[in-house]
Amino acid sequence: MCNFNLAVKGVWIVVKNNVEIDIKVMCIEAGTTQAKLAHEISTTPAYVNRVIRQKETVVNKTFTSMVEALGYDIQLTYVKRTENGQDGDQR
């Protein structure tokens, strides 16, 4: 499963880990390419590349479709920050 640490900024949920590496590793494990993945989820290879290369990626329908097509689920973990900035309780 993919674990994502999320920070809420307005209405967007920003993925903090390296999505590009995660998707490339998943493609290798699945024995597929980004182009084949794009075809499988009915989008273009250019759009798949743009989604995974963005510095701040939001979890959107295309990203979710890519991860699901590669056989993974997305697990979101929310960690309450304490006043001193350290991680607190997980939810």
Buried (B, 14 or more C-beta within 10 A) or exposed (E): EBEBEBEEEEEEBBBEEEBBEBBBEBBEEBEBBBBBBBBBBEBEBEEBBEBBEEEEBEBEEBBEBBBEBBEBEBEEEEEEEEEEEEEEEEE
